[in-house]
Amino acid sequence: MTQTPPQGADKPAARAPGTLRIGSIAGIDVLVTSSWFIIAALISFAIAPRIEEVEPGLGALKYVAGLVFAIVLYLSVLMHEASHAIVAQRFGFNVNSITLHFLGGMTEIDGAAKRPRQEFWIAVVGPLTSIAVGLASVGVWFLLPEGLVRVAIEGLAGANLLIGVLNLVPGLPLDGGRVLKSIVWGATGDANRGTIVAGWGGRLTAIAVLGWPVIQREVFDVPPTMFDYLLVVVLGLFLWTGATAAMSHAKMRRRLPHLVARPLARRTLAVPEDTPLAEAVRRAQEIDAGSIVTVTSSGRPTGIVSEAAVLATPDERRPWIPVSTVSRTLEDGLTLPATIAGEDLIMAISRRPADEYLLIEEDGSVMGVLSTADVDKAFRESRA
Protein backbone atom coordinates (compact mmCIF):
# COMPACT_ATOMS: atom_id res chain seq x y z
CA MET A 1 0.00 0.00 0.00
CA THR A 2 1.19 3.51 -0.75
CA GLN A 3 0.42 6.82 0.89
CA THR A 4 0.98 10.32 -0.48
CA PRO A 5 0.93 12.94 2.26
CA PRO A 6 0.21 16.59 1.43
CA GLN A 7 3.73 17.49 2.36
CA GLY A 8 6.64 15.74 3.98
CA ALA A 9 10.31 15.82 4.76
CA ASP A 10 12.80 13.04 5.10
CA LYS A 11 13.75 13.83 8.67
CA PRO A 12 14.07 11.55 11.69
CA ALA A 13 12.10 14.06 13.75
CA ALA A 14 9.07 13.48 11.56
CA ARG A 15 8.98 9.76 12.42
CA ALA A 16 5.63 8.69 13.85
CA PRO A 17 5.54 7.87 17.58
CA GLY A 18 5.83 4.18 18.39
CA THR A 19 7.99 3.28 15.38
CA LEU A 20 11.41 1.67 15.35
CA ARG A 21 13.93 2.08 12.52
CA ILE A 22 15.38 -1.30 11.53
CA GLY A 23 17.37 -0.31 8.44
CA SER A 24 17.06 1.21 5.01
CA ILE A 25 16.50 0.22 1.38
CA ALA A 26 17.78 2.44 -1.45
CA GLY A 27 18.26 5.21 1.11
CA ILE A 28 14.69 4.86 2.43
CA ASP A 29 14.14 4.31 6.15
CA VAL A 30 12.41 1.03 7.02
CA LEU A 31 10.29 1.39 10.16
CA VAL A 32 8.37 -1.10 12.29
CA THR A 33 5.43 -0.04 14.47
CA SER A 34 4.79 -1.47 17.91
CA SER A 35 1.63 -3.11 16.51
CA TRP A 36 3.85 -5.40 14.40
CA PHE A 37 4.97 -7.26 17.50
CA ILE A 38 1.33 -8.02 18.29
CA ILE A 39 0.64 -9.51 14.85
CA ALA A 40 3.96 -11.40 14.97
CA ALA A 41 2.86 -13.03 18.24
CA LEU A 42 -0.58 -13.85 16.79
CA ILE A 43 1.00 -15.44 13.71
CA SER A 44 3.35 -17.43 15.95
CA PHE A 45 0.45 -18.85 17.97
CA ALA A 46 -1.74 -19.40 14.89
CA ILE A 47 0.86 -21.51 13.06
CA ALA A 48 2.04 -23.39 16.15
CA PRO A 49 -0.47 -26.29 15.74
CA ARG A 50 0.71 -26.85 12.14
CA ILE A 51 4.33 -26.86 13.30
CA GLU A 52 3.47 -29.33 16.08
CA GLU A 53 1.80 -31.56 13.51
CA VAL A 54 4.92 -31.67 11.33
CA GLU A 55 7.52 -31.72 14.12
CA PRO A 56 5.89 -33.13 17.27
CA GLY A 57 7.63 -32.72 20.59
CA LEU A 58 9.11 -29.26 20.04
CA GLY A 59 7.28 -27.83 23.03
CA ALA A 60 7.74 -24.06 23.41
CA LEU A 61 10.14 -24.06 20.47
CA LYS A 62 7.17 -24.31 18.13
CA TYR A 63 6.31 -20.71 19.03
CA VAL A 64 9.89 -19.65 18.26
CA ALA A 65 9.56 -21.35 14.87
CA GLY A 66 6.25 -19.52 14.39
CA LEU A 67 7.96 -16.21 15.17
CA VAL A 68 10.65 -16.96 12.58
CA PHE A 69 7.87 -17.59 10.04
CA ALA A 70 6.26 -14.24 10.94
CA ILE A 71 9.58 -12.49 10.29
CA VAL A 72 10.01 -14.26 6.93
CA LEU A 73 6.44 -13.39 5.98
CA TYR A 74 7.00 -9.71 6.75
CA LEU A 75 10.21 -9.75 4.74
CA SER A 76 8.00 -10.57 1.74
CA VAL A 77 5.70 -7.69 2.75
CA LEU A 78 8.80 -5.50 2.80
CA MET A 79 9.56 -6.63 -0.77
CA HIS A 80 6.01 -5.60 -1.75
CA GLU A 81 6.47 -2.15 -0.26
CA ALA A 82 10.03 -1.74 -1.53
CA SER A 83 8.79 -2.30 -5.09
CA HIS A 84 6.35 0.62 -4.64
CA ALA A 85 9.19 2.75 -3.30
CA ILE A 86 11.73 1.94 -6.01
CA VAL A 87 9.29 2.55 -8.86
CA ALA A 88 8.26 5.85 -7.24
CA GLN A 89 11.91 6.86 -7.04
CA ARG A 90 12.36 5.98 -10.71
CA PHE A 91 9.57 8.43 -11.50
CA GLY A 92 11.41 11.12 -9.54
CA PHE A 93 9.43 11.09 -6.29
CA ASN A 94 11.00 11.31 -2.86
CA VAL A 95 10.08 8.35 -0.65
CA ASN A 96 10.08 9.23 3.03
CA SER A 97 9.78 5.78 4.60
CA ILE A 98 8.51 2.21 4.46
CA THR A 99 6.56 1.18 7.55
CA LEU A 100 5.59 -2.37 8.56
CA HIS A 101 2.52 -2.50 10.78
CA PHE A 102 -0.38 -4.62 12.01
CA LEU A 103 -2.18 -4.82 8.66
CA GLY A 104 0.90 -5.15 6.46
CA GLY A 105 2.92 -2.20 5.24
CA MET A 106 2.82 1.35 3.95
CA THR A 107 5.13 3.32 1.67
CA GLU A 108 5.05 7.07 2.26
CA ILE A 109 5.68 8.92 -1.00
CA ASP A 110 6.15 12.68 -0.94
CA GLY A 111 3.84 14.07 -3.60
CA ALA A 112 1.02 12.76 -5.78
CA ALA A 113 1.35 11.21 -9.23
CA LYS A 114 1.22 13.75 -12.04
CA ARG A 115 0.05 11.33 -14.73
CA PRO A 116 -2.15 8.20 -14.83
CA ARG A 117 0.82 6.13 -16.00
CA GLN A 118 2.78 6.98 -12.85
CA GLU A 119 -0.19 6.16 -10.62
CA PHE A 120 -0.71 2.82 -12.38
CA TRP A 121 2.85 1.51 -12.20
CA ILE A 122 3.57 2.70 -8.66
CA ALA A 123 0.39 0.94 -7.48
CA VAL A 124 0.39 -2.28 -9.52
CA VAL A 125 4.03 -3.26 -8.94
CA GLY A 126 3.34 -4.13 -5.28
CA PRO A 127 0.67 -6.80 -5.87
CA LEU A 128 2.64 -8.16 -8.83
CA THR A 129 5.69 -8.56 -6.57
CA SER A 130 3.64 -10.45 -3.97
CA ILE A 131 2.17 -12.73 -6.64
CA ALA A 132 5.67 -13.38 -8.03
CA VAL A 133 6.96 -14.28 -4.55
CA GLY A 134 3.94 -16.55 -4.04
CA LEU A 135 4.44 -18.37 -7.36
CA ALA A 136 8.17 -18.76 -6.72
CA SER A 137 7.38 -20.21 -3.29
CA VAL A 138 4.96 -22.70 -4.87
CA GLY A 139 7.75 -23.86 -7.20
CA VAL A 140 10.18 -24.26 -4.30
CA TRP A 141 7.55 -26.15 -2.25
CA PHE A 142 7.52 -29.01 -4.75
CA LEU A 143 11.29 -29.43 -4.38
CA LEU A 144 11.38 -29.65 -0.59
CA PRO A 145 10.95 -32.69 1.65
CA GLU A 146 8.45 -32.78 4.50
CA GLY A 147 9.51 -30.61 7.41
CA LEU A 148 9.46 -27.16 8.96
CA VAL A 149 11.03 -25.45 5.96
CA ARG A 150 8.34 -26.84 3.67
CA VAL A 151 5.65 -25.63 6.08
CA ALA A 152 7.20 -22.13 6.06
CA ILE A 153 7.36 -22.06 2.25
CA GLU A 154 3.77 -23.33 2.09
CA GLY A 155 2.60 -20.47 4.32
CA LEU A 156 4.72 -17.96 2.42
CA ALA A 157 3.20 -19.05 -0.90
CA GLY A 158 -0.38 -18.91 0.34
CA ALA A 159 0.04 -15.58 2.14
CA ASN A 160 1.73 -13.81 -0.78
CA LEU A 161 -0.75 -15.08 -3.37
CA LEU A 162 -3.58 -13.94 -1.09
CA ILE A 163 -1.95 -10.54 -0.47
CA GLY A 164 -1.26 -10.03 -4.16
CA VAL A 165 -4.75 -10.96 -5.34
CA LEU A 166 -6.59 -9.08 -2.59
CA ASN A 167 -4.51 -5.96 -3.18
CA LEU A 168 -5.70 -5.95 -6.79
CA VAL A 169 -9.31 -5.59 -5.65
CA PRO A 170 -10.41 -2.30 -7.29
CA GLY A 171 -11.11 -0.21 -4.22
CA LEU A 172 -9.17 2.35 -2.20
CA PRO A 173 -7.09 2.29 -0.06
CA LEU A 174 -5.91 -0.98 -1.67
CA ASP A 175 -3.38 -0.88 -4.49
CA GLY A 176 -6.09 -2.10 -6.84
CA GLY A 177 -8.04 1.03 -5.99
CA ARG A 178 -5.15 3.15 -7.22
CA VAL A 179 -4.98 1.02 -10.37
CA LEU A 180 -8.71 1.69 -10.93
CA LYS A 181 -8.15 5.38 -10.23
CA SER A 182 -5.41 5.52 -12.87
CA ILE A 183 -7.65 3.83 -15.45
CA VAL A 184 -10.56 6.21 -14.84
CA TRP A 185 -8.13 9.13 -14.74
CA GLY A 186 -6.63 8.11 -18.07
CA ALA A 187 -10.07 7.66 -19.65
CA THR A 188 -11.62 10.91 -18.37
CA GLY A 189 -8.60 13.13 -17.77
CA ASP A 190 -9.92 13.77 -14.23
CA ALA A 191 -7.81 12.40 -11.35
CA ASN A 192 -10.44 13.40 -8.79
CA ARG A 193 -13.14 11.46 -10.59
CA GLY A 194 -10.84 8.45 -10.59
CA THR A 195 -10.44 8.78 -6.82
CA ILE A 196 -14.21 9.02 -6.26
CA VAL A 197 -14.88 5.90 -8.36
CA ALA A 198 -12.10 3.96 -6.62
CA GLY A 199 -13.35 5.21 -3.25
CA TRP A 200 -16.79 3.73 -3.90
CA GLY A 201 -15.03 0.53 -4.87
CA GLY A 202 -13.33 0.57 -1.47
CA ARG A 203 -16.62 1.13 0.34
CA LEU A 204 -18.27 -1.76 -1.52
CA THR A 205 -15.28 -3.94 -0.69
CA ALA A 206 -15.61 -3.02 3.00
CA ILE A 207 -19.27 -4.12 2.96
CA ALA A 208 -18.33 -7.36 1.18
CA VAL A 209 -15.65 -8.09 3.78
CA LEU A 210 -18.21 -7.79 6.57
CA GLY A 211 -20.27 -10.49 4.88
CA TRP A 212 -17.39 -12.99 4.77
CA PRO A 213 -18.40 -14.94 7.96
CA VAL A 214 -21.79 -15.63 6.38
CA ILE A 215 -20.13 -16.95 3.21
CA GLN A 216 -17.71 -18.96 5.33
CA ARG A 217 -20.60 -20.65 7.12
CA GLU A 218 -23.13 -21.05 4.30
CA VAL A 219 -20.82 -21.79 1.34
CA PHE A 220 -17.82 -23.50 2.90
CA ASP A 221 -19.66 -25.00 5.89
CA VAL A 222 -17.00 -23.66 8.26
CA PRO A 223 -18.36 -22.06 11.43
CA PRO A 224 -16.76 -18.60 11.90
CA THR A 225 -14.90 -18.00 15.14
CA MET A 226 -14.85 -14.88 17.28
CA PHE A 227 -11.46 -14.09 15.75
CA ASP A 228 -13.03 -14.23 12.26
CA TYR A 229 -15.69 -11.70 13.27
CA LEU A 230 -13.11 -9.43 14.88
CA LEU A 231 -10.85 -9.62 11.83
CA VAL A 232 -13.57 -8.69 9.33
CA VAL A 233 -14.67 -5.75 11.48
CA VAL A 234 -11.09 -4.43 11.66
CA LEU A 235 -10.55 -4.91 7.92
CA GLY A 236 -13.94 -3.48 7.00
CA LEU A 237 -13.39 -0.41 9.17
CA PHE A 238 -9.91 0.05 7.70
CA LEU A 239 -11.21 -0.13 4.12
CA TRP A 240 -14.24 2.11 4.74
CA THR A 241 -12.32 4.86 6.55
CA GLY A 242 -9.47 4.77 4.00
CA ALA A 243 -11.87 5.00 1.06
CA THR A 244 -13.90 7.77 2.70
CA ALA A 245 -10.79 9.81 3.49
CA ALA A 246 -9.60 9.51 -0.12
CA MET A 247 -13.02 10.60 -1.44
CA SER A 248 -13.13 13.59 0.92
CA HIS A 249 -9.67 14.65 -0.21
CA ALA A 250 -10.71 14.36 -3.87
CA LYS A 251 -13.82 16.48 -3.28
CA MET A 252 -11.66 19.12 -1.58
CA ARG A 253 -9.22 19.11 -4.50
CA ARG A 254 -12.13 19.65 -6.90
CA ARG A 255 -12.86 22.94 -5.18
CA LEU A 256 -9.27 24.16 -5.26
CA PRO A 257 -9.35 25.51 -8.85
CA HIS A 258 -11.98 28.02 -7.68
CA LEU A 259 -9.48 29.52 -5.23
CA VAL A 260 -7.72 32.27 -7.18
CA ALA A 261 -5.65 34.81 -5.28
CA ARG A 262 -6.18 37.83 -7.56
CA PRO A 263 -9.94 38.37 -7.06
CA LEU A 264 -9.54 37.73 -3.32
CA ALA A 265 -6.85 40.40 -2.88
CA ARG A 266 -7.63 43.47 -0.83
CA ARG A 267 -6.94 46.91 -2.26
CA THR A 268 -3.67 48.11 -0.77
CA LEU A 269 -2.24 51.46 0.31
CA ALA A 270 1.56 51.80 0.25
CA VAL A 271 3.08 54.24 2.77
CA PRO A 272 6.62 55.02 3.99
CA GLU A 273 7.67 53.12 7.11
CA ASP A 274 7.81 56.27 9.26
CA THR A 275 4.25 57.41 8.43
CA PRO A 276 2.18 57.95 11.61
CA LEU A 277 -0.33 55.14 12.05
CA ALA A 278 -3.25 57.57 12.28
CA GLU A 279 -2.30 59.14 8.95
CA ALA A 280 -1.88 55.76 7.27
CA VAL A 281 -5.33 54.64 8.49
CA ARG A 282 -6.90 57.93 7.31
CA ARG A 283 -5.43 57.55 3.81
CA ALA A 284 -6.54 53.91 3.62
CA GLN A 285 -10.09 54.87 4.56
CA GLU A 286 -10.14 57.64 1.94
CA ILE A 287 -9.41 55.22 -0.91
CA ASP A 288 -11.34 52.34 0.68
CA ALA A 289 -8.21 50.19 0.96
CA GLY A 290 -8.46 46.97 2.93
CA SER A 291 -4.77 46.75 3.78
CA ILE A 292 -1.63 48.83 4.26
CA VAL A 293 1.89 48.00 3.11
CA THR A 294 5.06 49.76 4.26
CA VAL A 295 7.65 50.66 1.63
CA THR A 296 11.14 52.13 1.54
CA SER A 297 11.93 55.50 -0.05
CA SER A 298 12.59 53.63 -3.31
CA GLY A 299 9.17 51.99 -3.18
CA ARG A 300 10.31 48.50 -2.19
CA PRO A 301 7.71 46.80 0.06
CA THR A 302 9.04 45.89 3.48
CA GLY A 303 6.04 44.86 5.58
CA ILE A 304 2.30 44.28 5.87
CA VAL A 305 0.42 46.20 8.53
CA SER A 306 -1.42 43.85 10.86
CA GLU A 307 -5.12 44.61 10.97
CA ALA A 308 -5.35 43.06 14.44
CA ALA A 309 -2.50 45.21 15.72
CA VAL A 310 -4.13 48.38 14.34
CA LEU A 311 -7.45 47.59 16.03
CA ALA A 312 -5.62 46.90 19.30
CA THR A 313 -3.90 50.32 19.21
CA PRO A 314 -5.87 53.08 21.03
CA ASP A 315 -6.90 56.04 18.85
CA GLU A 316 -5.01 58.52 21.03
CA ARG A 317 -1.71 56.70 20.45
CA ARG A 318 -2.00 56.32 16.69
CA PRO A 319 -0.70 59.81 15.77
CA TRP A 320 2.50 59.23 17.73
CA ILE A 321 3.67 55.80 16.53
CA PRO A 322 5.05 54.94 13.08
CA VAL A 323 3.10 52.48 11.01
CA SER A 324 6.13 50.18 10.90
CA THR A 325 5.62 49.27 14.57
CA VAL A 326 2.39 47.40 13.73
CA SER A 327 3.61 45.79 10.52
CA ARG A 328 5.02 42.32 9.90
CA THR A 329 8.31 42.17 8.04
CA LEU A 330 8.08 40.51 4.63
CA GLU A 331 9.99 37.34 5.36
CA ASP A 332 10.43 34.44 2.95
CA GLY A 333 7.06 32.91 2.05
CA LEU A 334 5.02 36.04 2.78
CA THR A 335 5.31 37.30 -0.80
CA LEU A 336 3.33 35.38 -3.42
CA PRO A 337 2.79 35.84 -7.16
CA ALA A 338 -0.52 37.51 -7.99
CA THR A 339 -1.34 34.63 -10.36
CA ILE A 340 -1.15 31.92 -7.70
CA ALA A 341 -4.26 29.75 -7.43
CA GLY A 342 -5.66 26.34 -6.49
CA GLU A 343 -3.43 23.75 -4.88
CA ASP A 344 -0.33 25.95 -5.25
CA LEU A 345 -2.06 28.61 -3.15
CA ILE A 346 -3.03 26.13 -0.42
CA MET A 347 0.46 24.65 -0.32
CA ALA A 348 2.06 28.11 -0.09
CA ILE A 349 -0.16 29.02 2.86
CA SER A 350 0.51 25.66 4.53
CA ARG A 351 4.28 26.02 4.21
CA ARG A 352 4.34 29.51 5.72
CA PRO A 353 1.25 30.16 7.89
CA ALA A 354 0.38 33.85 8.30
CA ASP A 355 -2.64 36.16 8.47
CA GLU A 356 -1.73 38.11 5.32
CA TYR A 357 0.43 37.73 2.23
CA LEU A 358 1.65 40.32 -0.25
CA LEU A 359 0.73 39.61 -3.89
CA ILE A 360 3.27 40.76 -6.46
CA GLU A 361 2.77 41.21 -10.20
CA GLU A 362 5.26 39.82 -12.73
CA ASP A 363 6.85 43.28 -13.08
CA GLY A 364 7.48 43.42 -9.32
CA SER A 365 4.71 45.89 -8.50
CA VAL A 366 2.35 45.37 -5.57
CA MET A 367 -1.00 43.94 -6.64
CA GLY A 368 -2.63 43.71 -3.20
CA VAL A 369 -2.74 41.82 0.08
CA LEU A 370 -4.27 38.37 0.46
CA SER A 371 -5.85 37.57 3.81
CA THR A 372 -6.01 33.97 5.02
CA ALA A 373 -9.47 34.71 6.39
CA ASP A 374 -10.64 35.66 2.88
CA VAL A 375 -9.19 32.42 1.47
CA ASP A 376 -10.99 30.37 4.15
CA LYS A 377 -14.25 32.16 3.44
CA ALA A 378 -13.95 31.59 -0.32
CA PHE A 379 -13.20 27.91 0.25
CA ARG A 380 -16.26 27.48 2.48
CA GLU A 381 -18.47 29.26 -0.03
CA SER A 382 -17.22 27.01 -2.83
CA ARG A 383 -18.72 24.05 -0.98
CA ALA A 384 -22.22 25.44 -1.34
Buried (B, 14 or more C-beta within 10 A) or exposed (E): BBBBEEEBEBEEEEBEEEBEEEEEBEEBBBBBBEBBBEBBBBBBEBBBEBBBEBBEEBEEEBBBBBBEBBEBBBEBBBBBBBBBBBBBBEBEBBBBBBBBBBBBBBBBBBBBBEEBEBBBBBBBBBBBBBBBBBBBBBEBBEEEEEEBEBBBBBBBBBBBBEBBBBBBBBBBBBBBBBBBBBBBBBEEEBBBBBBBBBBBBBBBBBEBBBEBBEEBEEEEEEEBEEEBEEBBEEBBEBBBEBBBBBBEBBBBBBBBEEBBBBEBBBEBBBBBBEBBBBBBBEBBEEEEBBBBBBBEEEEEBBBBBBBEBBEEBEEEEBEEEBBBEBBBEBEEEBBBBBBBBBBBBBBBBEEBEBBBBBBBEEEEEBBBBBBEEBBEEBBEEBEE
